[in-house]
Amino acid sequence: MNDYSYEHFDLPEALQPNEASPWWNNKADNAWQLTATTMVCLQSVPGLVILYGSMVKKKWAVNSAFMAFYAFAVVLVCWVLWAHQMAFGSALIPLMGKPDVALSEKYLLEPSGDGKVPMADYVFFQFAFAAITVVLLAGSLLGRMNFYAWMIFVPLWLTFSYTIGAFTIWGGGFLEPYIIDYAGGFVIHLSSGVSGFTAAYWVGPRHSRDRHNFPPNNIIHMLGGAGFLWLGWTGFNGGSPLVAGRIAALAIVNTHLCAATSLLVWVSLDMIVYKKSSVIGAVQGMITGLVCITPGAGIVEPWGALLMGAMSGSIPWYTMMVLHRRLVFFQSVDDTLGVFHTHAVAGILGGLLSGLLAKPNLLTMMYGPDKHGPGLFYSLFNGQIEFGFKQFGYQIVGTAFITAWNAIVTSLICIFVSRLVNLRMNADDLEIGDDAAHGEEAYALWGDGEKLPKTPRLRIPPRIPSICCRLI
């Protein structure tokens, strides 16, 4: 196709190709992609900044919010300098691409892989995914990690952990032809859950009093942050096809349907078992539903999204509320916000259910013909049961690889960082919190632990008016 073909159409002037918008640039797709990317960014800043800052104990509000805020900034710089090309560039080895910059005008303004939007759209969209992965990981480490250690940890983990998973499953690595991961159930959520849990082991626990008494300092703000996260998932899953088409529309409906179902199931279980509905539990249920649908949002039917919501509201609930309290394995690691359960468990569940419920015609619309085998459920009815089992097996392989890689590499990074600075704040600073870490407090209210300055007074002896002296 070339510019000459447009002579056969009577297009409005605004749709005519020009140097700023060449013939290959689909303005609708471009506009939607920029909107979707902004929505994903809002999930991190301010979404998770608010959620973390309000979900923790008051004395850790600033530190928790700042960990997310810092990570968002440093990931962007690292992403354009070397990490994007490691995740989506030409292969260096089967596990990673060649490190290189993604900054030149020529590179950013050329067509992206699908040829319908500029590469700049794709670079920034994938940055938003990388940033939120690191921010989600931070949820396991709140309330005790040395901020200087966090500053070193983030670029190292992005470089040696996240980019490997992204390249392997999305960027042309050895697992890409086999794994179904629509928008990051493995690449984003399983990796953040496993890495967060692993890093929490190496960093060590919170102060004993914090671990046993860690109430949120502002539940209303927590719901506000959760709202950014929930609505932002419209861009998260709706933007993954890079096209404003039918798959994007289906993915958005499935996303919210699964999240709502999961929330209701989680709250129902809380009411049945504990005789009380929990707002924090509702937020956890919302998150597990969003995570679970992510690897299959555009390739399962709505009834499948309902089923995934029911399972994501019950299985992670059981691992968090029952198994976590019974098993020494979970008790030995202080995962502050339960990221292992909400992201690793829900991510594995979503990845496996995608291998079970992926519909063949939706797979074709998303990936092209013969790219992936049908979901195991559908293979029972179309005579392709062998391919269904094979696809389900590939999903298990993807789960194993991402889990093992992140556990090993995160451990190595933590060991390396610990040789440079302490991973955990010292005991005195853990007692104080934000003021020790940053010299700032979240709520500077009058009289909140402050002493009023004494007003200097001149000691002048009282002077009796002369009229009073006459009366005496």
Stockholm file with secondary structure:
# STOCKHOLM 1.0

chainA/1-472         MNDYSYEHFDLPEALQPNEASPWWNNKADNAWQLTATTMVCLQSVPGLVILYGSMVKKKWAVNSAFMAFYAFAVVLVCWVLWAHQMAFGSALIPLMGKPDVALSEKYLLEPSGDGKVPMADYVFFQFAFAAITVVLLAGSLLGRMNFYAWMIFVPLWLTFSYTIGAFTIWGGGFLEPYIIDYAGGFVIHLSSGVSGFTAAYWVGPRHSRDRHNFPPNNIIHMLGGAGFLWLGWTGFNGGSPLVAGRIAALAIVNTHLCAATSLLVWVSLDMIVYKKSSVIGAVQGMITGLVCITPGAGIVEPWGALLMGAMSGSIPWYTMMVLHRRLVFFQSVDDTLGVFHTHAVAGILGGLLSGLLAKPNLLTMMYGPDKHGPGLFYSLFNGQIEFGFKQFGYQIVGTAFITAWNAIVTSLICIFVSRLVNLRMNADDLEIGDDAAHGEEAYALWGDGEKLPKTPRLRIPPRIPSICCRLI
#=GR chainA/1-472 SS CCGGGGGGSCCCGGGSCCSSSCTTCCHHHHHHHHHHHHHHHHIIIIIIHHHHHHHSCGGGHHHHHHHHHHHHHHHHHHIIIIIHHHHHSSEEETTEECCCCCCCHHHHTSBCTTSSSBHHHHHHHHHHHHHHHHHHHHTTTTTTBCHHHHHHHHHHHIIIIIHHHHHHHTSSCTTTTTCCCSSSIIIIIIHHHHHHHHHHHHHCCCCHHHHHCCCCSCHHHHHHHHHHHHHHHHHHHHSTTSSSSHHHHHHHHHHHHHHHHHHHHHHHHHHHHHSSCCHHHHHHHHHHHHHHHGGGTTTSCHHHHHHHHHHHHHHHHHIIIIIHHHCHHHHTSCCTTCHIIIIIIHHHHHHHHHHHHCCHHHHHHHHCTTSSCCCHHHHTTTTCHHHHHHHHHHHHHHHHHHHHHHHHHHHHHHHHHHHHSCSBCCHHHHHHCHHHHHSCCSCCCTTSSCCCCCCCCCCCCCCCCHHHHHHC
#=GC SS_cons         CCGGGGGGSCCCGGGSCCSSSCTTCCHHHHHHHHHHHHHHHHIIIIIIHHHHHHHSCGGGHHHHHHHHHHHHHHHHHHIIIIIHHHHHSSEEETTEECCCCCCCHHHHTSBCTTSSSBHHHHHHHHHHHHHHHHHHHHTTTTTTBCHHHHHHHHHHHIIIIIHHHHHHHTSSCTTTTTCCCSSSIIIIIIHHHHHHHHHHHHHCCCCHHHHHCCCCSCHHHHHHHHHHHHHHHHHHHHSTTSSSSHHHHHHHHHHHHHHHHHHHHHHHHHHHHHSSCCHHHHHHHHHHHHHHHGGGTTTSCHHHHHHHHHHHHHHHHHIIIIIHHHCHHHHTSCCTTCHIIIIIIHHHHHHHHHHHHCCHHHHHHHHCTTSSCCCHHHHTTTTCHHHHHHHHHHHHHHHHHHHHHHHHHHHHHHHHHHHHSCSBCCHHHHHHCHHHHHSCCSCCCTTSSCCCCCCCCCCCCCCCCHHHHHHC
//
